[in-house]
Amino acid sequence: MSRAHGVLSARTFPVVLSAPSGAGKTTIARRLRERRGDVVFSVSATTRPARDYEVDGRDYHFVAPGDFRRMIDGGELLEWAEVHGNYYGTPRRNLDQAVDRGQFLLLDIDVQGARQIRMHAPEALHVFVLPPSGAELVERLMGRGSESDSTRARRLRNACAEVQEAAEFDYVVVNDDLDATVDAIEGVMAAEAHRIRRIPGFAQALDRLCDEIRDHTEPPSGASANESSTQE
């Protein structure tokens, strides 16, 4: 947990990364997680069946449709969406557990999910990742040989719409160099950890600090006021 000179301590907070497809946010999230032991990746819940290589609790929390709907009704999700007939969402317990452990919950989600997070977890830090240029983004998406022309065209249309949402975010970084981009996000996290509104009991902490200072300004026990004045 971030500390400021041993006097003040800030709570951790969720970190939301959003970007158009091809901007590299998933790679950034992975690198950030590798660098920092206090960053934990948020594992989403989904109703879609697990693939052969996927592990429950590592890749997704696989739940039945009825259980997912109960999670929605019970307010157990920070955000959720239906995609191609399946539900995906972020369990609130992910955040609760991360805060209890003094960790930053990292969420790799789209702009619609980020909007829901902003409502249900207003303390979250929102970072939007941009590609170096439109041409670079097109090249990255065109390089995905496994996708059809129609799929690439849809991704490009969606990218234009998502880029327009960047102004809603707290910070924006341009991913033209992976390590520099991760450095920038770490810098933002460090600055936010020292933001006064994130520090619980800030006024009380300042009062305690002043009390400690005053303890050293009182005259020694037994010294008269005149002696103290003479010494000054």
Helices and strands as residue ranges (DSSP letters): E 3-4, E 8-9, E 15-18, H 25-35, E 39-41, E 45-46, E 61-62, H 65-73, E 77-83, E 86-91, H 92-100, E 104-108, H 111-120, E 125-130, H 134-142, H 149-163, G 166-168, E 171-174, H 178-193, G 196-198, H 202-215, H 225-231
